[in-house]
Amino acid sequence: MPRFSLTRLRYQLGYQLRYYQQCRRSRRHLLTLDDRLLEDVGISREQAQREGRKPFWKRASVDRGPYENR
């Protein structure tokens, strides 16, 4: 039976909170981009709005490019 570690739990929770904060921040920023910048990124206004309105705990759904890690 694995041992329970409060230190490990604290680090995991800290990591998860930082991840959620980053998701929230980047999704809110995505909603502020103009059409020219969205075109540079390679997504449409509808995709940006769909992703930007998603709750912070949901995973990203925008398709990634062929050279990005999945």
C-alpha positions as YAML, in Angstrom:
chain: A
units: angstrom
residues:
- id: 1
  name: MET
  ca: [0.00, 0.00, 0.00]
- id: 2
  name: PRO
  ca: [1.50, 3.37, -1.02]
- id: 3
  name: ARG
  ca: [2.25, 5.84, 1.72]
- id: 4
  name: PHE
  ca: [0.22, 9.03, 1.93]
- id: 5
  name: SER
  ca: [2.38, 12.14, 1.73]
- id: 6
  name: LEU
  ca: [1.06, 15.58, 2.66]
- id: 7
  name: THR
  ca: [4.06, 17.19, 0.99]
- id: 8
  name: ARG
  ca: [3.34, 15.45, -2.29]
- id: 9
  name: LEU
  ca: [-0.34, 16.35, -2.03]
- id: 10
  name: ARG
  ca: [0.56, 20.00, -1.41]
- id: 11
  name: TYR
  ca: [2.79, 20.11, -4.50]
- id: 12
  name: GLN
  ca: [0.16, 18.42, -6.65]
- id: 13
  name: LEU
  ca: [-2.53, 20.85, -5.51]
- id: 14
  name: GLY
  ca: [-0.21, 23.81, -6.09]
- id: 15
  name: TYR
  ca: [0.58, 22.60, -9.58]
- id: 16
  name: GLN
  ca: [-3.11, 22.07, -10.37]
- id: 17
  name: LEU
  ca: [-4.04, 25.54, -9.11]
- id: 18
  name: ARG
  ca: [-1.33, 27.18, -11.21]
- id: 19
  name: TYR
  ca: [-2.53, 25.21, -14.24]
- id: 20
  name: TYR
  ca: [-6.12, 26.38, -13.68]
- id: 21
  name: GLN
  ca: [-4.97, 29.99, -13.28]
- id: 22
  name: GLN
  ca: [-3.01, 29.80, -16.52]
- id: 23
  name: CYS
  ca: [-6.01, 28.30, -18.37]
- id: 24
  name: ARG
  ca: [-8.30, 31.01, -17.06]
- id: 25
  name: ARG
  ca: [-5.85, 33.78, -17.91]
- id: 26
  name: SER
  ca: [-5.14, 32.56, -21.45]
- id: 27
  name: ARG
  ca: [-8.81, 31.93, -22.24]
- id: 28
  name: ARG
  ca: [-9.76, 35.40, -21.08]
- id: 29
  name: HIS
  ca: [-6.94, 36.84, -23.17]
- id: 30
  name: LEU
  ca: [-8.11, 34.86, -26.19]
- id: 31
  name: LEU
  ca: [-11.44, 36.71, -26.06]
- id: 32
  name: THR
  ca: [-9.63, 40.07, -26.37]
- id: 33
  name: LEU
  ca: [-7.68, 39.27, -29.56]
- id: 34
  name: ASP
  ca: [-8.73, 40.97, -32.77]
- id: 35
  name: ASP
  ca: [-9.38, 39.11, -36.03]
- id: 36
  name: ARG
  ca: [-5.89, 39.83, -37.41]
- id: 37
  name: LEU
  ca: [-4.21, 38.24, -34.39]
- id: 38
  name: LEU
  ca: [-6.60, 35.28, -34.43]
- id: 39
  name: GLU
  ca: [-5.72, 34.72, -38.07]
- id: 40
  name: ASP
  ca: [-2.01, 34.78, -37.13]
- id: 41
  name: VAL
  ca: [-2.69, 32.15, -34.48]
- id: 42
  name: GLY
  ca: [-4.69, 30.10, -36.96]
- id: 43
  name: ILE
  ca: [-8.12, 30.01, -35.33]
- id: 44
  name: SER
  ca: [-11.42, 31.63, -36.23]
- id: 45
  name: ARG
  ca: [-13.43, 34.07, -34.11]
- id: 46
  name: GLU
  ca: [-15.98, 31.32, -33.40]
- id: 47
  name: GLN
  ca: [-13.28, 28.92, -32.20]
- id: 48
  name: ALA
  ca: [-11.80, 31.63, -29.98]
- id: 49
  name: GLN
  ca: [-15.19, 32.44, -28.45]
- id: 50
  name: ARG
  ca: [-15.97, 28.76, -27.90]
- id: 51
  name: GLU
  ca: [-12.62, 28.19, -26.20]
- id: 52
  name: GLY
  ca: [-12.69, 31.48, -24.29]
- id: 53
  name: ARG
  ca: [-16.08, 30.80, -22.73]
- id: 54
  name: LYS
  ca: [-15.13, 27.33, -21.58]
- id: 55
  name: PRO
  ca: [-14.71, 26.83, -17.80]
- id: 56
  name: PHE
  ca: [-11.09, 26.89, -16.65]
- id: 57
  name: TRP
  ca: [-11.11, 23.24, -15.60]
- id: 58
  name: LYS
  ca: [-12.01, 21.94, -19.09]
- id: 59
  name: ARG
  ca: [-9.24, 20.84, -21.44]
- id: 60
  name: ALA
  ca: [-8.50, 22.81, -24.63]
- id: 61
  name: SER
  ca: [-10.37, 21.70, -27.72]
- id: 62
  name: VAL
  ca: [-8.69, 23.79, -30.43]
- id: 63
  name: ASP
  ca: [-6.88, 21.50, -32.87]
- id: 64
  name: ARG
  ca: [-3.13, 21.63, -32.56]
- id: 65
  name: GLY
  ca: [-0.70, 21.92, -35.41]
- id: 66
  name: PRO
  ca: [1.21, 18.93, -36.77]
- id: 67
  name: TYR
  ca: [4.44, 19.86, -34.94]
- id: 68
  name: GLU
  ca: [3.05, 20.52, -31.49]
- id: 69
  name: ASN
  ca: [3.21, 18.02, -28.64]
- id: 70
  name: ARG
  ca: [-0.08, 16.44, -27.78]
...
